[in-house]
């Protein structure tokens, strides 16, 4: 089992003990509507299916100091990454820290040359996180948002290994 660490966070595989926390945080419409794949309402059955899937490169985000569950980050489809945090953890730098570690893992351990992530037009904080990592706008398109039940304007950000390393060195 792969475990990734930062100064404040641990990213580890989802466990059955995470189901209640996943359900609680992703059950908040304000959180779910910023993701493409999460339905709303989000149920324990949804969280159980997520944990049981055992997909590689999916991590829960927990705070090191108290092991508090905060959200999820992961790679999907090979080179697309995403993340979400419970609302109490927004604006505290945790998303940037978790995304940075996930992208470093994608480039270092998995040997990827590029990764990409999307952010909905009404979530500029996520776009800011991706820009801080070295992401560049790679086009916009309408993307389905399950929680909203509609297509929403999504901006795609491309991160290359070279841009990521250059941004970290700056």
Buried (B, 14 or more C-beta within 10 A) or exposed (E): EEEBEBEBBBBBBBEEEBBEBBBBBBBBBEBBBBBBEBEBEBEEEBBBEBBEEEEEBBBBBBBEEEEEBBBBBBBBEEBBBBBBBBEEBBEEEBBBBBBBBBBBBBBEEEEBEBBBBBBBEEBEEBBEBBBBBBBEEBEEEEBEBBBBEEEBEBBBBBBBBEBBEEBEEE
